[in-house]
Amino acid sequence: MKQLLIFCVESQDAHHDSDGLYIKQALNHFYQFDQHKTILRFIYMNGKYNYAKRQIQVQLKNLWIN
């Protein structure tokens, strides 16, 4: 059974993904998990308070469906 971890980060997109790098490093340092059974997904919000915008909500919903 696979595990899905979703992180909503303030970064603009995958090209400016310093948040994602720090999160991956922290997970690898503090937790022991099978990387083949754990899926990491990032939602790039392009700002701190954009989590309630429709585009972000659609991205989250699509992750749950897929």
N, C-alpha and C positions, 0 to 999 in steps of 0.2 A: 504494500500500500504506500502510495506516494504522499508526501506532505508538501503543501503549498504555503509559502511565506510571502506575503504581499507587503511591500514597503512603499508608502507615499512619501516622496522626497521633494524638496523645494527646487531641485535642479530644473533647468529649462528643457533638456533633452539628454539622450544617451551620450552625445558628444561632450557635454559638460557635466559628467557624472562623477564628481568627487564624492558626493554623498554615498553613492552605491559602492565605491571602493572602500570607504571607511566602514560601511556596514558589513561588507564581506570580510574584511580584515578582523573586525570585532567578533563576528560569528565564528570565524576559524580559530581565533585566539581563546575565546571564553567557552565555546561549546564544542562538543564532539558529536557530529552527525554524519550520516552517510550522504555524501553529495550526489550519489546516484538516485537516492530516494527522496531527496529534498529539492524542491524547485523554488528558486528565488525569482520573484517578479517585482519590478519597480514601476511605479506610476509617477511620471514626471509632471509635477503640478505647475511649474513655472511661477513659483511664488508660495509664500507661506499660507495665505488664506484662500486659496483656490480650490480647496477640497469639496466645496459645495457646488461648484460649477457643473453644468450639465456634461461637458466633455469628460471631466474626471469621473463622474458617476457612471457614464457609459463605459469607460475603460475598466472600471472596477467590476461592473456587471459582466462584461465580456470575459474577464478572467475567471469568474465563477462558472460561466457557462462552458468555456473551453477547458 
